[in-house]
């Protein structure tokens, strides 16, 4: 149903103190940690990212959050992007590979008419 969820934080250390034990309890391993980012899950499975919003504004409900929908093929990612734009959405990132996430990560980002950021993503090389 989904690839990952991103949650914004204003206090990374407090977020780590909260999420580390909870995610361990839930069976979601730390995938990686960096200076101000943590990811739980696996590279090609469902993930939760916790980090300050990329826009550098304070995190608020909805700011720094996007929902990513896991799909089975790159063609579906392409169709998702085109259909969203055709129905009043706006482009936030055209379909394509994002190898900085992993070599086969193919996704597209849009905002719905209300400004909510959503994504479709395929993790399969052959998708």
N, C-alpha and C positions, 0 to 999 in steps of 0.2 A: 504494500500500500504506500509506503513512503521510503525515501532514502535516508533523509536526516532532518533534524530540527535544530535550528540555531537560536540560542537564547542570549540576550544581551545582559551585561553586568556592569555595575559601576564600581564594584569592589571585588577584584579578581580573587584575592586571598580568602575573603569570606565565602565566595562562590565555591572555591576549591574545597574549603573546609566542610561545606554543606554537601556538595555533589560527590566527592570521593567516597565517603562511606555508603551513601545511598546507592550509588551506581554499582559499587562492589556487592552490596546486598542483593541487588536486582540481577546480578550476573553479567553486567556490562563492563568489560575491562577497559582500562585506559588504553586508548589507541596511541595517543601521543600527548605530550605537554610541551609547551614552549613558554616564552616570557609572559604572555597574556592570553593564552588560549589553551583549552583542554578539549580533547575529543574522546568520547566513550563509544565503544562499539568495535567494528572491524572495518578495514578499508573498503570492502565490497558489500557490507551488510548495513543494516540500520545503524544510525549514529546520532549522538547528541553532541553538539558543540556548544561550549560556553565561553564567551569572550566579550570584550567591550564592543559596542556597535562600530562598524567600519566607518560610519560618518563622523565619528568622534564626538557626537552629541551624547548627552546623558541617556542611558538606557531607560526606556519607559515601556509599559505594556505595548507590545507591537513593534517597538523600535529595535532593530537588530534581529527580528524574527522573520523567518520565511519557512514555508512548508514546501518540501521537495517530494514529489510523487515518483515512485519507482515504476519504470515501464520496461517492457521486454525488448524493445528494439530502438535503434536510432531513428528509424522512420517514424515511430510514434512520437519521439521528441520533436522531430521536424514538424509533424502534423499538429502537435500541441501548440507550438510557437505560432504557426500560421493561423490556426483557428482562433487563438487568443487575440491576435492582432485584428483579425477580421470581425471580432465581436466586441470591440471597444477597449481591448487591452493595449498596453504600451510596452515596447521592447526594453528589457533590462539586460539583455545578453543573448545574442543570436545563437542558434544551435551550433554546437561544435565541440571538439575535444578540449578538455581542460587537464592537460597532462601534469600540471603542478599538483593536482589531487591524486591521480594515479593514471597510468598509461591509457586505460580504456574508458575513462570517465567522459561521457558524452551528455551534455545537458543544454538546456535553454531556460532563460529567466524572463518572466514578464511581470507586470503589475496589472492587477485587475482594475476595473473602473473606480474602485474605492481606494486604490493605492496599495493594496496588500501585495506583497511580493510572493510569487509562487514559482515553482520550477518543475520541470520533468527531467528525469535523468535515467540513463541506461548505463549499466556497468559492464556490459558484455562486449567483447571485441568483435564478435560476429553478429551483434544485434542489429 
